[in-house]
């Protein structure tokens, strides 16, 4: 309806009438902050503690709303509306703001893993961070016959297999 041949989304957000091609393995979400931020403000022990921390908000461009951070505990899913000094709709700046010590950020583990491994960010609240089915390429089934889409799907599958995903 929006004039796109295909899109990429997290698996839980796919429409039922779409054809989906897995691009990644399942992975977890992550809450991260710089070591300096955590040294000054402490580590949250429960998602409810986030109400007392500076959190970097992400504005969802499609809806214009602020993303509510999603968690799970004892088989129950819940979300937390957070507040903080920064609101952005740029995923790159979002993580960079956390790296610079401006607050905690909620991200996808594959995005922040290199920064955590390098010691530039630390993960917190890991036991509450849910797993997502991963990223999927999706498109209407009727579009599958389009040569340009078929080539794109084949390339995506090749890249996934080369990366071991």
C-alpha positions in Angstrom: 0.0 0.0 0.0 3.0 2.3 0.7 4.6 1.5 -2.7 7.4 -0.7 -1.3 8.2 -4.1 -2.7 9.5 -5.5 0.6 10.5 -4.5 4.2 12.6 -5.7 7.1 11.1 -6.1 10.5 11.4 -8.0 13.8 9.5 -11.3 13.5 6.8 -10.4 16.1 5.7 -7.4 14.0 5.0 -9.3 10.8 1.5 -9.2 9.3 0.0 -12.6 9.0 -0.6 -12.3 5.2 3.0 -11.6 4.4 5.7 -14.0 3.2 8.7 -13.9 5.5 12.3 -14.8 4.9 14.5 -15.1 8.1 17.6 -12.8 8.0 18.9 -13.4 11.5 18.8 -15.9 14.3 16.7 -15.0 17.3 18.4 -12.5 19.7 17.7 -10.6 22.8 17.0 -7.0 23.5 19.5 -5.1 25.8 19.5 -2.2 28.2 23.0 -0.5 28.1 24.8 2.4 29.6 28.3 3.7 29.7 30.6 2.6 32.6 30.8 6.3 33.6 27.0 6.7 33.8 26.7 3.6 35.9 29.5 4.7 38.1 27.7 7.9 38.9 24.1 6.7 39.1 24.3 3.0 39.9 22.9 0.0 38.1 19.1 -0.5 38.0 18.2 -3.9 39.5 14.6 -4.1 38.1 12.9 -2.3 35.1 10.9 -0.3 37.6 14.1 1.3 38.7 14.4 3.0 35.3 11.9 5.6 36.5 14.8 7.0 38.7 17.3 7.0 35.8 18.0 9.1 32.8 16.9 7.1 29.8 17.3 7.9 26.2 13.9 7.9 24.5 13.3 6.7 20.9 10.5 8.4 18.9 8.9 6.0 16.6 8.7 7.9 13.3 5.7 6.1 11.9 3.5 6.9 15.0 5.3 9.8 16.5 5.0 8.1 19.9 7.8 7.4 22.3 8.8 3.7 22.4 7.9 1.9 25.7 10.7 -0.4 26.8 9.6 -4.0 26.8 10.5 -6.6 29.4 9.5 -10.0 30.7 9.5 -11.4 34.2 8.2 -14.8 35.4 6.4 -15.4 32.0 4.7 -12.0 32.1 5.4 -9.3 29.5 5.3 -5.7 30.5 6.6 -2.4 29.3 7.9 0.7 31.0 7.6 4.4 29.8 10.9 6.0 30.5 12.0 9.6 30.8 15.3 11.3 30.2 17.2 14.2 28.7 17.4 12.9 25.1 14.7 12.0 22.6 15.8 10.9 19.1 14.5 8.9 16.1 18.0 8.1 14.9 19.1 4.6 16.0 22.8 5.5 15.5 22.6 8.6 17.8 20.5 6.7 20.3 23.3 4.2 21.0 25.9 6.9 20.8 24.1 9.0 23.4 24.4 6.1 25.8 28.0 5.6 24.9 28.6 9.3 25.8 27.1 8.8 29.2 23.8 10.6 28.6 21.7 7.8 30.0 20.5 4.2 29.5 19.4 3.0 26.1 17.2 0.1 25.1 18.5 -1.6 21.9 18.9 -4.9 20.1 21.7 -7.0 21.4 23.5 -7.4 18.0 23.7 -3.7 17.6 25.3 -3.0 21.0 27.3 -6.2 21.4 30.5 -4.8 19.8 30.4 -1.8 22.2 29.8 -4.0 25.2 32.7 -6.3 24.2 34.9 -3.2 23.8 34.0 -2.0 27.3 32.3 1.2 26.0 28.9 0.1 27.2 27.7 -2.3 29.9 24.5 -4.3 29.8 22.1 -4.2 32.7 18.7 -5.8 33.5 19.7 -8.8 31.3 17.4 -11.3 33.0 14.4 -9.1 32.1 15.3 -8.5 28.5 13.1 -10.6 26.2 14.2 -12.5 23.1 12.9 -11.6 19.7 12.4 -14.1 16.9 15.0 -12.1 14.8 14.8 -10.0 11.7 12.8 -11.0 8.6 12.5 -9.7 5.1 8.8 -9.6 4.3 6.7 -9.0 1.3 3.2 -9.9 -0.1 3.0 -13.4 -1.5 1.8 -12.1 -4.8 5.0 -10.0 -5.2 7.3 -13.1 -5.0 7.2 -13.5 -8.8 8.8 -10.0 -9.4 12.3 -10.6 -10.8 13.8 -7.7 -8.8 12.3 -9.0 -5.5 13.4 -12.6 -6.3 17.0 -11.4 -6.8 16.9 -9.4 -3.6 15.5 -12.4 -1.6 18.1 -14.7 -3.1 20.9 -12.2 -2.2 19.6 -11.8 1.4 19.5 -15.6 1.8 23.1 -15.9 0.5 24.4 -13.2 2.8 22.6 -14.9 5.8 24.2 -18.2 5.0 27.7 -16.6 4.5 27.4 -14.9 7.9 26.3 -18.1 9.6 23.0 -16.5 10.6 
